[in-house]
């Protein structure tokens, strides 16, 4: 009796939650969270551009003349003593000056690298943060921390949290989509699917990776001799059995299974249409700098805009091969060229379609790089670094044309307006209208939240 009563109360809350957001069926993609909309909802969706590997802020966004002066000299021990390092731990630490020149862009003369002229051309739409920090210093935990707020695997990713809270605006595509591209020239580190996991949230909120070249989803087409009508009848029969099983077993994952069968059936029609770019103009491809479906970061940016137009709530792009322990001078220009034009084009494209004002764009790696050289000769690079990194945000009420925070004169540590990943998550939720402190999910007796319990703050300086 108690078990059935508890399930009945939970089901009533679930149904009421769906009704409040205009969704009718407890197995659909609508929200089940109790959200306190404490702020105006400036963002309807998020496009997160992940530069996987850790781009060097010292070559891209944070010019350090003093570091250039000290090139080849010992790094001051007072800065590094007792600090966590990755591969440089216990080695002789030598300063490495910035390898590429900087130039001023925009109304305020913001300094960024000459490797990023297209991003420079839209700098007045961007808020550049030079004082971001993170807790992690190796790739997988750092991605995990950036995505979930914890270095421990098993927590829900940002996209899962947001879809859980706000639901999806699309009925025939996943609400959380991931696209992956790779830089030309090296063997990139893998990106694990757990980075877009739903963690302890219901599994229907996990991200779905679409392949950006070839078949977007494997086994999406029906087998030979099976029509769409026959497939629909099969899905109906399977879900009828699942609903009967759900009425007996009372397992919430059965509702997820029902929803996923229905979504997969809809995706058989929607995904081929999404990937068919024949209705895009030649001017669009020229603006982004790609060819239709070529699998590049630029092509994925066009897909991100198309997904946003279809109502997908959270779109995350990974572009791999930024891990420059060596060959920094040789390979950083290649990575920058692969993302520079397309990142700026995405902003312009969204603006001309009237979507920039309600789309939050985030451009970030998982950590920064050291001001010390990884090697004193040969193909020089930089090690992982968690005490300083640069990133930028745009759209959805983010103040454009501003720079927040600074690092010390050698770029080793953030010293002014220091920001954390938890602060970033709290700010992102704020632009979505969500009170990050009230947005929780009870698991194993604890109220978890994306922004953690360490005292996250909204980065109020950058939002309007």
N, C-alpha and C positions, 0 to 999 in steps of 0.2 A: 504493500500500500504506500509506504513512504517513497520507495523508488519511483512508482508511477506518479505520485503527487509531485515529486521534484521534477520529473521529466515534463509533467503537464505545465508547471509554472515556467520552466525554461522555454518550452515551446510557445507559451503565450507571449512571453517577452520577445522571443524571436519573431513571431508573427507581427506583434505590435511595432517592433523595430523596422520590419520590412514595410509595413503599411505606412509608417511615417515618412519613408523615403520613396514611396511610390512603387515598391516591389511587392509581388503578390505571393510568390512561392518560396517556402523556406529552403529549397534546394537551389535557388538561383544565385546570381553573383552579387546580390545586394548586401548591405552592411548588417552586421549583427552587433556592432559596438554601440555603447551609449556615449555619444559625443557631446561635449560641452563646447558649442561654437561661441567662443569667447571673443573672437575677433572677426572683422570683415573677411570674407573668403576672397582674397585677391587671386589665388591660384586655383584653377580647376584641375590641373595636371602637372606632372613633373617630367622633364627630360634631363636625365643625369648622364653626362659625358665623362666616362671614366678612362683616364690615361693610365693603363695598367703597367706597373713596373716602377713608378715613382719618377716623374719628370723633374729635372733640376730647376728649382726656382731661381738659382743663382745665374743661370744662363737665359732664363725666360722672363721673369717678372720682378726680380729683386736685385737691382744693380748695386754693387758694392765696390766703389773706387778704392777703399782702404784694402780690401782683399786683393785687388789687382796690384797695389803697391807692395804687398807682402808676398806676392807669388814666389814660391820656392823657399820661403823662410819657415822656421818652426812655428807651429800653431801654439799660441799662448796656453801654457798648462793651466792657468787659472780658469780658463773657459771649459776645458774638457776633463779636468781631474774629477774622478768619481762618477763620470757620466756614462750612460749606456751607449755603446757603439756596436755595430754589427760585425763586419769582417775586419775592421781596423783596430779592434780591441787588442791592446798590448803592443801595437806597432808604433813606429816613429810617425808622428803626425806633422804633415807639411802642408802649408797653405797652397791652394790652387786658385788662381785668379780666374774671373769670368772669361770664357773663351770667345764670346761673340759680343759685338757692340750693341748698345741700347740706343733708342731714339725716343723722342717725345711725340705723343699722339693726342688728339682731341683738344677740346676747349681748355682743359686744365693742364695740358702738357704732361700727361702721365707717361712715365718712362717704362717701356717694355722692350723686349728684344727685337732687333731688326729681323729675326727669324719669323716673327709673327706680324707682318704688315697688315694682313686682312683683319685679324683681331684688333690691331691698332686702329683700323678704320672705323670700328664700331665701339671703341673704348668708351664713348659717351653714353652708351647703353649698358655698360658693364660696371659692376662693383667688384673691384679687385681687393682681396684680403691677403695681406702679406704676413699675417701673424697667426696663421692656423697651426695647431699642434695636434699630435696624436699620441696614443699610448704605446702603439706597436712599432716594431722595428724590423720585422720580417714580413714577406709578401702576404702569405695566406692569412695570418692573424691580423695584419693591417687592413686587408680587404674586408675581413670579417668585422673588424671594429668600425670601419667606415660604413659598412652596410647595415650592421645590426646594433652598434653601440656596445658590443662586447667582443673580446678576443676568443671567447669560448664558443665553439660550434654548437648549434642547436637553437639559437635565438632567431626570431623572425627578422627578415630583411625589411628595409625601408618600404619597398614596394608592397610587400605583404601587409605591413602595418597600415599603410594608407588605403589599400583596397579593402581591408577589413573594416576600417573606419568609415570610409566614404562610399564603398561600393563601386561598381563599374557603370560607365555611361554607355557601354556597348553590350549588345546581346549576342553578337556572333564572333567576337574576338576575346581573348583573355584580357583581363584588366591590368595585367602586369606582364610586360614583354621585354625580353633581353635580346640584344643583337651584338655579335662579336666580330671584330675585324682584326687583322694582323698586319703589322708593319713589314715592309719588304726588306729582306737581307739577313735575318737571323732566325734561330729557332726560339720562339717565344715561350715563356713559362705558361703552364696551363691555368685556366680559370675554372675553378671547381663549381659545379652546379649548386653546391650548398650556399654559394654567395647569394642566390636568389630564392633560398628556401623559405617556407612559411614557418619553420621552427615548430613551436608548440601551438601556433594558431591552426585552425582547420586547414587541411591541405589544399582546399580549393583556392586559397589565397597565394599560393606559391607562384613564382614567375615562370613563364613559358619562353624558352629560347626558340627564336625563329632563325633558321639558317639563312644567311644573306646571299648565298650563291647556290644555285641548283634548287632542289626541292626544299621549300621553306620548312616543311614538316614531313618527316618520313612517314610512309604508309598512309598519307592523307587521301590518296585516291582509292576508290572502290576496286575490289578485285575484278578481273574480267568477267562479264556476264551478270554483274550485280548492278542494278539501277539505283538511282537515288531514292526512288519510291520504296524499293525493297529494303534498302538500308534504313530508311525511316521506320518501316514496320518492325525491323529487327530491334532498333533502339527502343521503340515503344514497348515491345515485348520484354526486353531485358529490364527496362526501368520499372515495368509493372511488377516483375519479380523482385526487383530491388526494394520497391516501396512496401511490398508484403514482408520482405525480410526486415526492413526498418521497423515496421509496426511490431515485430516480435523481439528483435535484438536490441532496439533502442540505441543503436550505435550512430553517433553523428557523422562518422566517416561514410556511412552509406548514403546520406544526403549529398555528400561531396561526390561520391561515385555517380549518382544520378545526374548531378549538375555537369560533371565532366563528360559524361556520355553525350548529353544534350549539346554542350559546347563544341565537342569534337565534331558532331554532325553538322553544326552551323559553320564550323571552320572549313569544312570541305568545300563550301561555296565561297566563304568570305576571304580566305587566305589567298587563293589564286587571283582573285580580283585585286586584293591589296598589293600583291607582288607584280601585277601587270602595270608597268609604268608607261604604256603607250599614250596615255592621256597627258603625260607631263610634256612640257614644251622644251625645245632645244635650248631656250634661254635659261630655263631652270637648271638643266644639266651643266650648262656653261658656268652658271653662277656657283654651283657646288663644286665643279671640276671633276666630273665622273661620267661614266657611261651607265646606262640602265643595267641594274643587277650585276655589277662587276665585283661585288663583295667588299668594296672598300669602305672606309669610314665615311667618306662623302656620300656614297650610295646609301649607307645605313642612316645618315642624317635625313635624307629624303624620305626613307621609310619611316623614320621617327615622326616626321611632320605628318605623313599620311596616317600613321597610327593615331596621332593626336587628333587629327580631323575626324577619325572614326570613333572617338570617345574613350580610347585607352587611357587609363588613369596614370600609370607610371611606366615610363619607357627608359630603359638603361642601356647605354651603348658602352661596350668595352673596346678600346683600341690598345692592343698589346705591343710589347717590345720597347718599353721605356726604361729598362733596367740597365743603365749605362755604368757598370763598374769599370768598363774600359771602352775605348772607341767613342768616347763622348763627342770629341770634335768631329769625327767622321759621320756618326749616325744621328746625332740630335737634329741636324738640319733636315734629314730625311723624315723623321717622325714629325717635326714641326710642319713641314710642307704637306704631310698627309692629313693634318687636322686643321690647319690654319684657315684656309679658304672655306672649308665646309662649315666650321664652327661659326664664322661670321655670316655665311650664307644662311644658316639656320635662323639666326636672329633676323636678318633682312626678310627672309621668306615668311616667317611668322608675323612680322610687322605688317607686311603688305596684305596678308590674309586676315588681319584683325585679331590674331591669336596671341600676340606677344604680351598683351596686358593681363592675360589669365594663364600664361604658361610659365612656370618656374624652370629656368635652365641653370644647371650646375655643371661646372667644369673643374675636375679635380683628379689628382692621383691618390695613392694610398698613403704616401709620406713624401718628405723632401729628400734632398741629398746633402752630404757633408760639404763644408767649405774646404775640407782637407782632401788631398789627392789620394786616390786608391793606389796609384803607382807613381814612382818618381821618374820613370822613363818609359818609352814605348807608347802603346795605345792607352793614354791616361783616361781615367774616369773618376766617379765619385761614389761613395758608399751610401747605404740607406741612412736616413736621419729622421728622427721624430720630433725634434724640438723646434723645428721651423719648416714651413712649407707655404706655398702660395696657391691660391685657387680663385675662381671668380664665379659670380652669380649674375643673372640678368632676368628681366621680365617680372610680371606678377607683383608689382609694387616694390621691387628692389631699386634702391637709389642708384641711378646710372652716373657714370663719370666721376666716381669717388674711389679713393683708396683708403682702406682701413688698416691700421696697425703698422708696425715696423719691427725689424729685427735689429740686433746689435750691428756694429760697424763691419763685422766679418760675416754676417748672415748665419751665425751659428744658432742663436736662440731668439725666439720672439720676446720682445721686451715692452711693447706698447699695445694696448687693446688686445691682449692675448685671447685667442679663441680656441675652443676645444671642439671635438667632433660632437659631443653632447650638445654644445651650444648651437652648432650647425643644425642638428636634428630638431632642436626646439624651435629654431627660427623658421625652418622649412615647414614644420607643422603650424606655426603661427600664420604663415602666409596662406595655408590651406584652411585657416579659420579655427584650428584645433588648439585647445589648451593642453600643452604637452604634459602638464602635471596631472591632469584629470584623465588622460587617455591611457588606460591601463588594461591589462588582461591578467586574470588570476590564474596562476599555474603553480602546482605543488605548494599551495598555501600562501604564495607571495603575489603581490600586485606588481607585475612587470610593466615597464614602459620603454618606448624607443629611446627617449632622452636620458634614461638611467636615473639613478638616485643619488648621484654625486653632486648635485647642485647646479644643474645646467641653467644657463640664462639665455633669454632671447637677445640676439645681437641687434639691439634696437637702433643702433646708429645707421644701419644699412637699409631699414625698412620704412616705408611710408604708410 
